[in-house]
């Protein structure tokens, strides 16, 4: 389930309220300045645009899975007492959400 990406920087354009992720600092700078020929936004002039280096990444550790539980069917006896998935049916697993520090030298 782990999907890591190589994005190291996040650029925020305050004039548009938009952000984008980039692998390099140069890509982030280019994105923020690509429309400067048409005029520089007031937000950029006031220092409200920024580029941040991503320092932490979310990690989810699976605690329990739906596949560990019984699914009642029409073929179950009426007195079937096997344990069903005790959580919302929208979820296939329950997990713990935390963050890990990124060591960019090892990435």
C-alpha positions in Angstrom: 0.0 0.0 0.0 3.0 2.3 0.3 3.1 4.9 -2.4 6.2 7.1 -2.0 6.9 9.8 -4.5 10.1 11.8 -5.2 8.5 15.2 -4.5 10.8 17.2 -2.2 9.3 20.7 -2.5 5.9 22.3 -2.3 5.3 25.7 -3.9 2.4 27.8 -3.0 1.0 30.6 -5.2 -1.0 32.9 -2.9 -2.6 34.8 -5.8 -4.4 31.7 -7.0 -4.6 29.8 -3.7 -2.9 26.9 -5.5 0.0 24.7 -4.6 2.0 22.1 -6.5 4.7 19.5 -5.6 8.1 19.3 -7.3 11.2 17.1 -7.3 13.6 20.1 -7.6 13.8 23.6 -6.2 14.3 25.0 -9.7 11.0 23.4 -10.9 9.2 25.0 -8.0 10.8 28.4 -8.7 10.0 28.2 -12.4 6.3 27.3 -11.7 5.9 30.3 -9.4 7.6 32.7 -11.8 6.2 31.4 -15.2 3.6 34.2 -15.5 5.8 37.1 -14.3 5.9 38.5 -17.9 2.3 39.4 -17.5 2.9 41.2 -14.3 3.9 40.0 -10.8 1.1 39.4 -8.4 0.6 41.6 -5.4 0.8 38.5 -3.2 4.3 37.7 -4.6 5.4 41.3 -4.1 4.3 41.0 -0.4 6.2 37.8 0.1 3.1 35.5 0.4 4.3 32.9 -2.1 6.6 30.3 -0.7 8.5 27.1 -1.4 8.8 24.6 1.4 11.0 21.5 1.6 8.9 18.5 2.7 10.3 17.1 6.0 7.8 14.4 7.0 5.8 11.8 5.2 2.6 10.1 6.3 2.8 6.4 7.2 -0.2 4.1 7.9 0.4 0.9 9.7 -2.4 -1.7 9.4 -3.9 -2.7 12.7 -6.7 -5.0 11.5 -8.1 -6.2 8.2 -11.6 -7.1 7.1 -10.2 -10.4 5.7 -9.6 -11.5 9.3 -13.4 -11.6 9.9 -16.3 -13.8 8.9 -18.8 -12.6 6.3 -22.4 -13.8 6.9 -24.1 -15.3 3.9 -27.4 -17.0 3.3 -25.6 -20.3 3.8 -24.7 -19.5 7.5 -26.9 -21.2 10.1 -29.3 -19.0 11.9 -27.3 -19.3 15.1 -24.0 -18.4 13.4 -22.0 -16.5 16.0 -18.7 -16.0 14.2 -17.3 -12.5 14.6 -18.1 -10.0 11.7 -16.1 -7.0 10.8 -16.8 -4.6 13.7 -16.0 -1.4 11.7 -17.8 0.6 9.0 -18.3 -1.4 5.8 -16.7 1.4 3.8 -13.2 0.3 5.2 -11.2 -2.7 4.3 -8.6 -2.1 7.1 -8.1 -0.1 10.3 -4.8 1.5 10.8 -2.6 3.9 12.8 -1.7 7.1 11.0 1.7 8.7 11.9 4.6 10.7 10.2 8.2 9.8 9.6 11.1 12.2 9.1 12.5 12.0 5.5 16.2 11.5 5.1 16.7 13.0 1.7 20.3 11.8 1.6 19.0 8.2 1.6 16.1 8.7 -0.8 
